[in-house]
Amino acid sequence: MSATRLIDRGIIRVSGEEARDFLQNLVTNDMEAVTPGHAGYGALLTPQGKIICDFLIVALSEEDGGGFLLDTPLLQIPDLMKRLKLYKLRAKVALEDLTERSAVLASADGAPLPAEAGLVYDDPRLPALGQRAVVDVAGVESLIDAGAESYHARRVGLGVPAGGRDFAYGDTFPHEALLDQLGGVSFKKGCYIGQEVVSRMQHRGTARTRVVPVLFDQGVATETGAQAVAGGKVLGAIGSTADGKALAMLRLDRLADALAAGETPLGGGLAFHLAEKPGFIRFPFPGEPGFGAAA
């Protein structure tokens, strides 16, 4: 077991008798599947379908007071709290920012966390990410035996994007950030904010931009945020990097055109190529059968 604290995460609690319905009408995932022992992954969108914030959702048992915990990017908490309060209206829901007294742990090596660590749950995005835990901030240091860079290196190796690192909040559609591949979007539930745009993108297959894993040819990745280009055309940007690998937000149609023309993709001036496709990704990469408008 190897645990690290994710200092860039915070916790919001949503409780009250209407908490589940409140979230069900707002977020992209199906809240009916979020129960004690089965966490969820979802996002709150703008009416235009862009991601305001994504989060992991943990259901609390009645013994723990009920309601839900949102494991949320720290920098997004003020805006998320503001928007949740805006949508709350007269709903019987209580909203609390627990960040100052809570901490988020994650498995750095995919191994289970000890049950005594706190509220432990499996990462709902991908089993290989292992477990996470919400713990009291007091005494958290005694539980840590790995740096956050180990967790992020594993995440990059698995191909799982992180908001604020691999995609920008307020400017990214769920498909672009792979929420549709990681269980973060339900296409069967009722209406939620931004649903029409997301559904249209799903049914028309218009998600040309995606976060994908890439390998740098010299084994040394460029800096995060570097522009990706090929043949004088911008492909996108490089996100998280680790061990010569990176996650990159790329226009896959432009990448396909560049590869067909024999042009080398460059990130920050360094040559890269697509890495092996992660098993959870179901859309075709350039060069694979079926690649086209649905990419």
N, C-alpha and C positions, 0 to 999 in steps of 0.2 A: 504494500500500500504506500502510495506517495501522494500527499495532499498539499495543495497550494491555496492561498487566499487570493481571490480575484478582487483586488482593491478598486477596480473600476466598475463594480456592481453594487446595487443597493436593493432594498426591499420595500415594496408597497403592500399593505394589507387591505383587502377589500372584503368587508364582512357585512352581516345583516341578512335578514330573511329573503331579500330580493337580489342578493349578490350574484348568484348564478345567472339569473335572467338578465340582470344589468350587463354583465360581461358578454353574455351570449348575443346580445343585440349590438355589441360594439366591435368585438374582436374577430379576427379572421378564422380562428380554429373553432371546432365544435366543443363547447364547454360541457356538453353531456358526457363526453369521454374523459373529462378531468375529474378524477375521484381520488380519495386518499389512497396512496400507493401507485397512482397512475398520473404523472404530471403531463402537462400539455405545452405546446409551443405555438405562439400566435403573435399577432401584431395589431396595433391600432393604426388605421389609415386616415388619410385626408379624404374628403369626398371625391377627389380626383384619383384616388387609388394609390397614392404615394405613402411610404412607410413613415409614420411619425415616430414610432418606437416598436421594437420587437421585444419579447420577454418570454421567459419560462413561467408556467403557471402551476402552482402547487396547491392542491386542495387540503385543507386542514380537517382533521376529524372533529367530531363533536367534543371529544375529550380535550382537544387542543383549542376549543373555542369556535370552531367552524370558520367558514369563509375561505379566502384564497390569498396566497402570497404571490406577488409578481416579482420574480428575479429579473431585475431591470438594469440596463446600462446607467451608471451613476449620473452622467451628465444629462441624461434625458428625463430624470425624475421630476425636476421642477415643471417642465412643460407637460409631462404626462399627468401629473397631479392636477395641474390647471385644467387640462382638457377633461379629465375624468369628473372633476367637480362641475364643469360646465354641463356635461351630459347627465349628471346625477339628478338634477331637477328635484322632484319630490319622491324619488325612489327611496325605499327603506334600505339604505346602504351607508356604511361608514367607511371613510378613506383615511388611512394612516401611513405616514412616511416613517418606517422603522429603521432607516439607514443608520442613524447614530448609535443604535444599540444592537444592531445585527451585522453579521458578516457572512459572506458567501465563500464556501470552500468548493474546490473541484478536484477530481482525481487527475493527477498529472500523468499517470501511466495507464489509465483505463481500469485499474484494479478497484474493487469495492472499497468504500470508506467505512470506518468502524461505526457501528450502530450508535455508539455513545457520543459520536461527534455532534449530534444535534438532529434536526429534521433532515434525514437523508433520503434522497430520491434519485432514480435513474434519469439521466439526461434523455428527454423524450425525442430529441432530434435524431440521434444515432446511437445504438447500443455501444459501439466502440469508444464513444466519448466517456463512458463510465458513469460515475455518480457525482452528484453535487450535494451540498448540505447547507442549510441555513442554521447558523449557530449564534449564540450570544457573543457579542464582541469581547466581553471580559473573558480572558483566558484563551482566546483564539490562537495566540502565538504558540501555545503548547501543542497544537494540532498540526502545525505546518512543518513539513520536512522537504519541501521543494519550492523552487521559484516559479513565478507565473510564466516565465519564458518556456518552461518545460511543457506546461499545459498548452500554450499557444503553438509551440512547435508540433505537438501531437495533433492539435486542431487543424493546422495548415496541412500536415501530412495526410489527414483524412479528407481534406477538401471542404471543410465546413466554414462558411463565412461568419464574420463577426461584424455587427453594426458599428460604425465609426472607424473601423479599420479597413474593411473590404467593401463597404457600401455606405453612402451618405444618407443620413436621415433627412426626410423631407424632399428627397430627389430620386428615390428608387422605388420601383414597383416590386411587389412580392416575388414575382417570377424571376426578376433580375437577381434578387438576393437568395434564390433557391428555396424560398419558403414552401413552394409547391412540391419540391422534391424531399423536403425534410419534415413533412407532416404539419406545416404551419398554416395551411389553408384548407378549409373544407369547401368542397364544391357541391355539397348536398344540404347544408344547413340553410336556415332562412336568411333574411336580409341582415346585413351589417354595413357599417360605413365603408364606402368605396367598393362594395361588392360588384356593382355593374361593370366597372372598369376591369376588375380582376377576372370576372367571368368571361367578358368579351375577349380578353387576352388569351385565356385558356382555350376557348372554343375556336377562335380564329387562328391560333398558333402564331401570334405576332411578337413573341418575346425573342427578339434578335440579340439583345444584350444579356449576358449571363456572367456570373462569377464562376470561373473555371480554374483548375490548378495548372500551373506552368512550371517548367524546369529551365533554369538558365544554363546555357551550354558550357560555361566555364566553371559551373558549380558554385558561383558566388552571386547571390541575388542583388539586384539594385535596391535603392532605398524605397520605402513605402511612399506612395503618392507619385512616383515617377510616371511619366506619360509613356504609353505603349503605342508604337507606330510601325508602319510597314509601307514601303513604297511611297512615302510622303503623306500617307493618310493616317489619321489618328484612329487607333483601335480602341483605346480606353485608358485604364490606369492600373498600375500595380498596387496591390494591397499588402496584406500581411506576408512576411517572408520568414523562412527558416531553413537552414541547411541547404541553400541553393535552390529551394523551391519557393513558390509564391502562389497566392490567390490573386487573380486579376479579373477586373470587370471589363469584359471585352465585347465588342460588336462581332459576333461570330460570323456573320455574313461577310464583313470586311476582311476578317482573318482568312476565311475560305478563299476569297478572291486573291488575297496576297499570296497564299500558298500555291494556288493554281498558276499564278504568274511567276513563281520561283523567287518571290521576295521574302527576305528574312525578317521576322518580327523582332523588334527591339524594344526593350524596356529600360529607360534611362541610358540608352546607348549600348546596352548589353543584349546579345542575342538570346532568345528563348524559344521554346517550343512547347506545345501542349503536353502535359504529363498524362500518365495513364488515367483513364476515366474512373472516378470513384464508383463503387458498386451501387450507391444509392441514386446516382444520376441516371434518369431514364430518357432524356432527350439526346438526339444524336450529335456528336461532335463533327466538325468539318472533316470530310473525307470518309465518313461512315455512311452506310446505306440509310436513306431516308432523310439525310440532312437537307434543309431548305428553309422554307418560310416558318416551319414549326420549330426551328432551333431557337 
